[in-house]
Amino acid sequence: MERGSTGRYLHVSAHGDERVRAFIPHPLPPHPPLDIDAGLRARMDDAILNLGRLDSVSTLLPDTHLFLYMYVRKEAVLSSQIEGTQSSLSDLLLFEADEMPGVPINDVLEVSRYVAALEHGLARLRTGFPISNRLIRELHGELLARGRGSDKDPGQFRRSQNWIGGTRPGNAAFVPAPPQTVHELMGDLELFLHDRKGRTPALIKAALAHVQFETIHPFLDGNGRVGRLLVTLLLCNEQVLSEPLLYLSLYFKRHRARYYDLLDRVRANGDWEEWLGFFVDGVAESARGAVHTARRLSKMISDDRSRLRSDSRSSHTLLEIHRCLQERPLTNIANLARRAGITFATASRTLGILQHMGMVSEVTGRKRNRVFSYERYVNILSEGTEPLPT
């Protein structure tokens, strides 16, 4: 169904005396209401089915927390890559281990702030704090607390005009709402999130809210990353997921041209149904991918532990080091010794055994301050995180 434009244009002065048309979206939900035909309903049902399978993934893993720890970091890398960073998952893990040979520090710092923002949001939800504009501003404040963007009013809705694409508003691909309307627009979005205008199913709510947030573009920087964070937090808050296991950044990265085209089509033509189909297909694909990754990791960890137990040199220390490598699969000997509660010499000797067995590899080529990788573990999680071409 094409409804026509889902907002109105206002001529504003921006970037000096330049006059541009800024887009002010109508409040959600769409009017007329969504037309969900049998085909779209089947795609939504498939997404819900795969979300259910994903939510039970904890039964596949020896420690769901370890999987979450790494999966959150994969999402941080992917979401930041969409915004132009060139950092890899290995870069982030080296940064967190205080080992950064050749790591692009500005990029990896940006990725690490995404991890901090997501963890902050999840911690707030666990205490019963609602999804709200206050929480959204807090996420933004965490995201831009350090590094690039820290001069772009972290935690504050914008007070000046921004634009998307182009070198100035006059040649931009899209000019969001003028700053004086942002608080009201975000207030309307908050009412929608709280079901003040009628109950909206969680999956549809997440899909619509993501477009509305990106259309308002309420911050000077970081809107894309906060908008993607919002999807996961919404699904957790609505109890569709008990753990934050679903992330759409890889799907959006692979289909980014289609993604941006559909955002434009919603604004211009009100084609919400086409967007919703794309979104739920992404949910289903991402959920299947997460389950597949969890199964592969679970089998790999189980196989490796069986090998360790059957080896004549097997010991509690060997198994403990293996467990620690699941927590920090790219680490140095000192960090590993500290986490395992053993001496540096014992950690070094144990890593040597694992290296001889082909489970870990040394990645620096140095004789001192060496860094070891649980290589297959990192490789499985790194799939799809290759930096975008510049």
C-alpha positions in Angstrom: 0.0 0.0 0.0 1.3 3.4 -0.9 0.0 6.2 1.4 1.9 9.1 0.0 4.4 11.0 2.0 4.6 10.0 5.7 5.5 13.5 6.8 5.6 17.1 5.7 8.4 19.4 4.5 9.4 22.7 6.2 11.6 25.2 4.5 14.4 26.2 6.8 17.6 28.2 6.7 20.7 26.0 7.3 24.4 26.3 6.8 24.3 30.1 6.7 21.6 31.5 4.4 21.0 28.3 2.5 17.3 27.4 2.3 16.5 23.7 2.3 13.5 21.4 2.8 13.6 19.5 6.1 11.4 16.5 6.6 9.1 16.3 9.6 7.5 12.8 10.0 4.0 12.2 11.1 3.7 10.4 14.5 3.4 6.6 14.6 1.5 4.3 14.0 1.0 4.7 10.3 -2.3 6.0 8.9 -4.1 4.3 7.3 -3.1 1.2 9.4 -0.7 -1.4 8.1 -2.1 -3.8 5.5 -0.6 -7.2 6.4 -1.6 -9.7 3.7 -1.1 -13.4 3.9 2.4 -13.3 2.4 3.7 -10.7 4.8 2.0 -12.5 7.7 3.8 -15.7 6.8 7.2 -13.9 6.7 6.4 -12.4 10.2 5.5 -15.9 11.5 8.8 -17.2 10.2 10.7 -14.4 12.0 8.9 -15.2 15.2 9.6 -18.9 14.8 13.3 -18.2 14.3 13.4 -15.8 17.3 12.0 -18.6 19.4 14.7 -20.9 18.3 17.3 -18.3 19.0 15.9 -17.6 22.5 16.4 -21.3 23.3 20.0 -21.2 22.1 21.3 -21.2 25.7 20.6 -24.9 25.8 23.2 -25.4 23.1 26.0 -23.7 24.9 28.1 -24.6 27.9 28.1 -20.9 28.9 25.6 -18.5 27.3 27.4 -15.6 28.9 30.6 -16.3 27.0 28.7 -16.4 23.7 27.0 -13.2 24.5 30.2 -11.5 25.5 31.7 -12.2 22.0 28.5 -11.8 20.0 28.0 -8.3 21.5 31.5 -7.4 20.3 30.9 -8.8 16.8 27.8 -6.6 16.6 29.8 -3.5 17.8 32.3 -4.1 15.0 29.6 -4.5 12.3 27.5 -1.6 13.4 30.5 0.7 13.5 31.7 -0.5 10.1 28.4 0.7 8.6 29.4 4.1 9.8 32.8 3.9 8.1 35.2 2.4 10.7 37.8 -0.1 9.4 38.3 -1.9 12.7 38.0 -5.7 12.9 36.9 -8.0 15.7 40.6 -8.9 16.3 41.4 -5.2 16.6 38.8 -4.8 19.3 39.9 -7.9 21.2 43.6 -6.7 21.1 42.5 -3.3 22.3 40.6 -4.8 25.3 43.7 -6.9 26.1 45.9 -3.7 26.1 47.7 -5.1 23.1 47.4 -2.9 20.1 50.2 -3.5 17.5 48.9 -1.9 14.3 45.4 -1.4 15.6 43.5 1.7 14.2 43.1 3.4 17.6 40.3 5.9 16.7 38.3 3.2 15.0 38.6 0.6 17.7 37.9 3.2 20.4 34.6 4.0 18.6 33.8 0.2 18.5 34.5 -0.1 22.2 32.1 2.7 23.0 29.4 0.8 21.2 30.0 -2.2 23.5 29.8 0.2 26.5 26.5 1.7 25.2 24.9 -1.7 24.7 25.9 -3.0 28.0 24.7 0.2 29.7 21.3 -0.2 28.0 20.9 -3.8 29.0 21.9 -3.1 32.6 19.2 -0.4 32.8 16.6 -2.7 31.4 17.4 -5.4 33.9 16.6 -2.9 36.7 13.2 -2.2 35.2 14.1 1.1 33.6 11.8 1.7 30.6 12.8 2.3 27.0 12.5 6.1 27.0 14.0 9.2 25.6 16.1 9.4 28.8 17.5 6.0 28.1 18.1 6.8 24.5 20.1 9.9 25.5 22.1 7.8 28.0 23.0 5.4 25.2 24.1 8.2 23.1 26.2 9.7 26.0 27.9 6.3 26.4 28.5 5.9 22.7 30.2 9.3 22.2 31.9 9.6 25.6 35.4 9.2 24.1 37.0 9.4 20.7 35.4 10.7 17.5 32.1 12.4 18.1 32.8 13.3 21.7 32.5 17.0 20.6 29.0 16.4 19.2 26.9 16.9 22.4 26.9 13.4 23.8 23.6 12.5 25.5 21.8 15.6 24.1 19.3 16.0 21.3 20.7 18.2 18.6 20.2 22.0 18.7 21.3 22.6 15.1 20.4 21.3 11.7 22.0 18.1 10.4 21.9 16.3 7.1 22.6 12.9 5.5 24.9 12.6 2.5 26.4 15.5 0.6 28.8 18.2 1.8 26.1 20.6 3.0 22.3 20.6 3.4 21.7 22.0 -0.1 23.2 18.9 -1.8 22.3 16.4 0.9 20.4 13.1 0.2 18.1 13.8 3.1 17.6 16.7 5.5 15.9 15.6 8.8 13.6 17.7 10.9 14.7 21.1 12.1 16.2 21.1 15.6 13.3 23.0 17.3 10.9 20.0 16.4 13.2 17.2 17.7 11.9 17.1 21.3 8.3 16.9 20.2 9.0 14.3 17.6 10.9 12.1 20.0 8.2 12.6 22.6 5.7 11.2 20.1 8.0 8.3 19.4 8.2 7.6 23.2 4.4 7.5 23.4 4.4 4.9 20.6 7.0 2.8 22.3 4.9 2.8 25.5 1.8 1.8 23.6 -0.1 5.0 24.6 -1.7 5.0 21.1 -2.7 1.3 21.2 -0.9 -1.9 21.5 1.6 -2.7 18.7 3.2 -6.2 18.4 6.8 -6.2 19.4 8.3 -7.1 16.0 6.2 -4.4 14.2 7.0 -1.9 16.9 10.8 -2.4 16.5 10.5 -2.2 12.7 8.5 1.1 12.7 10.4 2.7 15.6 13.8 2.1 13.8 12.6 4.0 10.7 11.1 6.8 12.8 14.2 7.2 14.8 16.5 7.3 11.7 14.1 9.8 10.1 14.1 12.1 13.0 17.9 11.7 13.3 17.8 13.4 16.8 21.6 13.6 17.4 24.4 15.3 15.7 26.3 12.0 15.4 25.8 8.4 16.2 22.2 8.1 15.0 22.7 4.9 13.0 24.4 3.1 15.8 21.8 4.1 18.4 19.0 3.2 16.0 20.4 -0.3 15.6 20.9 -0.6 19.4 17.3 0.3 19.9 16.0 -2.7 17.9 17.8 -5.2 20.2 16.8 -3.4 23.4 13.2 -3.2 22.3 13.0 -6.9 21.6 14.5 -7.7 25.0 12.2 -5.2 26.7 9.2 -6.7 25.1 10.4 -10.2 26.2 10.6 -11.5 22.7 14.2 -12.4 23.6 15.4 -13.2 27.1 19.0 -12.5 26.1 20.3 -9.9 23.6 21.2 -12.4 21.0 19.7 -10.8 17.9 21.6 -8.1 15.9 20.7 -6.9 12.4 23.9 -5.0 11.5 25.3 -7.8 9.4 22.0 -8.0 7.5 21.9 -4.2 7.0 25.6 -4.3 6.0 25.0 -6.9 3.3 21.9 -5.2 2.0 22.8 -1.6 2.7 21.6 -0.2 -0.7 18.2 -1.8 -0.3 18.1 -0.7 3.4 18.6 3.0 2.5 16.3 2.8 -0.5 13.4 1.4 1.7 13.9 4.2 4.3 13.5 6.7 1.5 10.4 4.9 0.1 8.7 4.9 3.5 9.2 8.7 3.8 8.2 9.4 0.2 5.4 6.9 -0.4 4.4 5.4 3.0 5.5 2.0 1.8 5.6 0.6 5.4 4.7 -2.9 4.3 7.7 -3.3 2.0 10.0 -2.1 4.8 8.3 -4.4 7.3 8.9 -7.4 5.0 12.5 -6.5 4.6 12.9 -6.1 8.3 11.3 -9.4 9.4 13.3 -11.2 6.7 16.4 -9.7 8.3 15.2 -10.9 11.8 14.7 -14.4 10.5 18.0 -14.5 8.7 19.9 -13.0 11.6 18.3 -15.4 14.1 19.1 -18.4 11.9 22.7 -17.2 11.6 23.1 -16.8 15.3 21.7 -20.3 16.0 24.1 -21.7 13.4 27.1 -19.9 14.9 26.1 -21.1 18.4 25.9 -24.7 17.2 29.3 -24.5 15.5 30.9 -22.9 18.5 29.3 -25.4 20.9 30.6 -28.3 18.8 34.1 -26.9 18.4 34.4 -26.2 22.2 33.0 -29.7 23.1 35.4 -31.4 20.6 38.4 -29.4 21.9 37.6 -30.2 25.5 37.3 -33.9 24.6 40.7 -33.8 23.0 42.1 -32.1 26.1 40.6 -34.7 28.5 42.0 -37.6 26.4 45.5 -36.1 26.1 48.1 -37.6 28.5 49.1 -34.1 29.6 45.5 -33.2 30.5 45.2 -31.3 33.8 42.9 -28.9 35.6 45.1 -26.1 34.5 44.9 -27.0 30.8 41.1 -27.1 31.0 41.0 -23.8 32.9 43.2 -22.1 30.3 40.8 -23.4 27.6 37.9 -21.9 29.5 39.6 -18.6 29.8 40.3 -18.5 26.1 36.6 -18.7 25.5 36.2 -15.6 27.5 39.1 -13.8 25.9 40.1 -15.6 22.7 42.8 -13.1 21.9 45.0 -12.4 24.9 48.5 -12.2 26.2 50.1 -14.5 28.8 50.0 -12.1 31.7 46.2 -11.5 31.3 45.6 -15.2 30.9 47.6 -16.0 34.0 45.7 -13.5 36.0 42.3 -14.7 34.9 43.2 -18.4 35.6 44.9 -17.6 38.9 48.2 -19.2 37.9 51.8 -18.1 37.4 53.1 -16.5 34.3 55.4 -19.5 33.7 52.5 -22.0 34.1 50.4 -20.1 31.7 53.2 -19.9 29.2 53.9 -23.6 29.4 50.2 -24.5 29.1 49.8 -22.2 26.0 52.7 -24.0 24.5 50.8 -27.3 24.9 47.7 -25.8 23.3 49.8 -24.3 20.5 51.4 -27.7 19.8 47.9 -29.3 19.6 46.9 -26.7 17.0 44.2 -25.0 19.2 45.9 -21.7 19.6 48.4 -19.7 17.6 50.8 -16.8 18.4 49.9 -13.8 16.3 52.6 -11.2 16.9 55.8 -13.1 15.9 57.5 -11.5 18.9 59.7 -13.2 21.5 58.4 -11.0 24.3 54.8 -9.7 25.0 53.4 -12.4 22.8 49.7 -12.6 22.0 47.8 -15.8 21.5 44.6 -16.5 19.6 42.0 -19.2 20.0 42.0 -19.1 16.2 39.0 -21.2 15.2 36.9 -19.5 17.8 37.8 -16.0 16.5 37.5 -17.1 12.9 33.9 -18.3 13.3 32.8 -15.2 15.1 34.6 -12.9 12.6 32.7 -14.2 9.6 31.0 -11.2 7.9 33.1 -8.6 9.8 35.5 -7.9 7.0 35.8 -4.1 6.7 33.7 -2.5 4.0 35.7 -1.2 1.0 36.6 2.4 1.3 
